[in-house]
Amino acid sequence: MNCEKVLQTIDALEKEYRSLWEDVCNIESPTDHKAGVDQVGLFVAGLAEKQGWKVEFFRQPVSGDVVCITMNEEAEGKPVSLSGHMDTVHPVGMFGSPAVRKEKEKIYGPGVTDCKGGIIAAMLAMDALKRCGFSSRPVQLLLQSDEETGSKGSNKETIRYICEKAKDSIAFLNLEGHTKGVACLERKGIVTFTFTVTGQEAHSSKCATLGANAILEAAHKIIELENIKDEDGLTCCCSTIQGGTVPNTVPGSCVFQANVRFATAEQLAWMREKVQEVANRTVVPGCSCRVDQPEGRPAMELTKQNEALLETVNKIYQENGLPVLEKGKRTGGSDGADVTAFGIPCIDSLGAEGDGIHSIDEFAWLSSLAESAKRIASVVYCI
């Protein structure tokens, strides 16, 4: 099926949506800043309401409110779901004022790639589809509010809502930042373990005979955990540590965190046993340790269902003169993992293309907005 008219309409609308891209990224929205995240949601919801599309809010007391925008709500075909997250990572003000700047072929700012570029690309695609009279199936745009923390603030309520809304979808396109020519079908899962080591305080001058140094015990555990480094499998990064009270006292407590990335559920199960083993084993006499076992974020494992969706999508791209995508993987987590685990056909990372995510140098190529919108619109139109 040919969607040349839709692709041409995207080109005609590109300038308008580049401006909206800048506007929405100037609304700073770190995950823990609910007001900012909600402002982003209201901004996009306002654009949708002008189009006459249905807007639904899933209210949250701590995290931002999730927004569900539906085009062609009454259509009989199976829906296509699109998703991007509104939250970013840096505190308000880190990027200066205004937060966004443009230089030649690039746009810089919080979330330009991760992931507001994908959200605006979806709105551009939906606008072009509407103008071309597309009405055969519903299109849902789901705006996630606490993706950057693995939905921790909402106790996973936000991602469960998204999966439930998308459960009947023929395809779910997650609009994280795009790598040219690659469709992400695999991602690492993430879990952060917190170790609490308890020792015994004593005067530091008596450290040879009294006290039990909790920091020393933690150091032994950290060294063992830091040896777990397999780029394609398990990795462990001990990332924060707090311990002791004053310099002249043997530390009686130490708390550290270990951020673990894993490729499969089996690797996670092994790691859970490993961290418990490390916590239980004592090197410094008089110390003890407990470790929290949080739920974390699942891995996006390679599935036949997602491979079949990519094959279908590449046929659509070939028929419409768009670049086909290779199967790829990433080490970072995303909501695509939860969606895949829920059983919904999913392709990840079809948003704007850029680099420097999670840094103050985050940027996207301006041309990638229309490119992303074309990837999205052609799938919706032809699948």
Disulfide bonds with the S-S distance in Angstrom:
none
